[in-house]
Structures are given as C-alpha cells and as structure tokens.
Amino acid sequence: MANRTQLAKQFIEAIPHAQALGMVLDDIGDGTATFSMPYDARLVGDPATGVIHGGAVSALMDTCCGAAVMSHPDAPGGTATIDLRIDYMRAAQPGQRIVTTAICHRMTRSVAFVRATAWDDDRDRPVATATGAFTVEGR
C-alpha cells in the first residue's frame, strides 16, 4: 500500500494544473481516493455569486478518479481518461472547499471503471457525481 500511496502522491505532484488548483490528496486506498480543493477566488466562474467554475470541479474529479485507478491492487501502472461523465447537482457554496471521493469498482485487462462524488461542507447534498472509464496501462 505504501508504494501505491507514494505513486498517487507523485502523480498529483507531477500535474501542474493540480498544483495550480491547489488539489490535495487526503486519502488513498485499494482502488479508492479522496482529494480536496480549497476555495480560491481565482477559480470563480460567476463573479456575481462567487461560485467555483464547473471546469475546476471537473478537473478535481478527473484527477481523483485517476488516482483511484492507480491505487487499485490490480493496476500495474499509469492511466489516462477515456471517458468521464459529470452530472452537476448544484453549485458549490462560495468559500467552502470541495472534496471528491472516487472508487474504482471494476478493472478489466485494458479499462478501469470509476464512480466519484463531490461535496462541499453540505455532505447530504452532492455538488456533482461522475462515472468514468480509464486506461489500464501495462497489463
């Protein structure tokens, strides 16, 4: 597990946009990952409301899903997004960090399937959900 955790940390540290968005790896497990992103006024998509742009939420969810794939016990190495569908449920509350948890629920020889949910401080109502397919390299 320590090797997968280190790999996931290196993964996020190597992605410039993840650093620019302030993404943090909060937890990693066997096919699961939790990332967070603090509120940042530079990422606001609507100045009138202060709501974070959906593209920043999308990037957080995509990165978290990739880390979940890389941490799966059957994953031999890197991954890339094949397809990612995000359903936005509501706007994240201005001033609150966004947390995403992803689970790699199925792994084939060449494709991993992932589900993710993003929340702000209101954990009863998701900001967004995602389903995705990711490459499985080196298998």
C-alpha positions in Angstrom: 0.0 0.0 0.0 2.8 2.4 0.8 4.1 2.2 -2.8 0.6 3.0 -4.2 0.3 5.9 -1.8 3.6 7.2 -2.9 2.7 6.7 -6.6 -0.5 8.6 -6.1 1.3 11.5 -4.3 3.9 11.7 -7.1 1.0 11.6 -9.6 -0.7 14.7 -8.2 2.6 16.5 -7.6 3.6 15.9 -11.3 0.4 17.5 -12.7 0.9 21.3 -13.0 -2.8 22.0 -13.2 -3.4 20.0 -10.0 -0.9 22.2 -8.2 -2.4 25.4 -9.7 -5.8 24.4 -8.5 -4.5 23.6 -5.0 -5.5 19.9 -5.1 -4.6 17.9 -2.0 -4.5 14.1 -1.7 -6.4 13.4 1.5 -6.7 9.6 1.4 -5.8 6.7 -0.8 -6.7 3.0 -0.5 -7.2 -0.1 -2.6 -9.0 1.4 -5.6 -10.2 4.5 -3.7 -9.0 8.1 -3.4 -10.2 11.3 -1.8 -9.0 14.7 -3.0 -9.9 18.2 -1.9 -9.5 21.6 -3.3 -9.8 24.8 -1.2 -12.0 27.6 -2.3 -10.0 30.1 -4.4 -11.4 33.3 -5.8 -9.2 32.8 -8.9 -11.4 29.8 -9.8 -14.7 31.6 -9.7 -16.9 31.1 -12.7 -19.6 33.6 -11.8 -18.3 36.8 -10.2 -21.8 37.8 -9.2 -22.3 34.7 -7.0 -18.7 33.6 -6.2 -19.4 30.1 -7.3 -16.4 27.9 -8.4 -16.3 27.2 -12.2 -17.5 23.7 -13.2 -14.2 23.1 -15.0 -12.3 23.3 -11.7 -14.7 20.7 -10.2 -14.3 18.6 -13.3 -10.5 18.6 -13.1 -10.7 17.7 -9.4 -13.0 14.7 -10.1 -10.9 13.6 -13.1 -7.7 13.7 -11.1 -9.2 11.9 -8.1 -10.6 9.1 -10.4 -7.2 8.6 -12.0 -5.6 8.2 -8.6 -8.3 5.7 -7.6 -7.4 3.6 -10.7 -3.7 3.8 -9.9 -4.3 2.7 -6.3 -6.3 -0.4 -7.3 -4.5 -3.6 -6.4 -4.7 -4.9 -10.0 -3.4 -1.7 -11.6 0.1 -2.1 -12.9 0.9 1.5 -13.7 -0.3 4.7 -15.1 -3.7 5.6 -16.5 -5.4 8.1 -18.8 -9.0 9.2 -19.0 -11.0 7.6 -21.8 -14.4 8.9 -20.9 -15.8 11.0 -18.0 -19.4 11.9 -17.5 -20.1 14.5 -14.8 -23.5 15.4 -13.6 -23.6 18.7 -11.7 -26.3 18.6 -9.0 -25.9 22.1 -7.6 -23.4 24.9 -7.2 -20.7 24.5 -4.6 -21.1 27.1 -1.8 -18.7 30.0 -2.1 -16.0 29.9 0.5 -16.1 26.2 1.0 -13.6 23.6 -0.1 -14.7 20.8 -2.4 -14.0 17.2 -1.6 -14.2 14.3 -4.1 -14.1 10.6 -3.3 -13.6 8.1 -6.2 -13.9 4.3 -6.2 -12.5 2.1 -9.0 -15.2 -0.6 -9.0 -14.2 -2.7 -12.0 -10.9 -3.4 -13.7 -10.6 -5.3 -17.0 -7.4 -6.0 -18.9 -7.5 -2.7 -20.6 -10.2 -0.5 -18.9 -10.9 0.6 -15.4 -14.4 1.9 -14.4 -14.8 4.5 -11.7 -17.5 6.4 -9.8 -17.0 9.6 -7.9 -18.9 12.1 -5.8 -18.0 15.7 -5.0 -19.3 17.7 -2.0 -18.7 20.9 -0.2 -19.5 21.2 3.6 -23.0 20.0 3.0 -22.3 16.3 2.8 -26.0 15.4 2.4 -26.3 17.0 -1.0 -23.6 16.3 -3.6 -22.2 19.0 -5.8 -21.6 16.5 -8.6 -21.3 12.9 -9.4 -19.2 11.2 -12.1 -18.7 7.9 -13.9 -15.7 7.3 -16.0 -13.6 4.8 -17.9 -9.8 4.9 -17.7 -7.0 3.1 -19.5 -5.1 0.3 -17.7 -1.5 0.5 -18.9 1.0 -2.3 -18.8 -1.4 -5.2 -18.0 
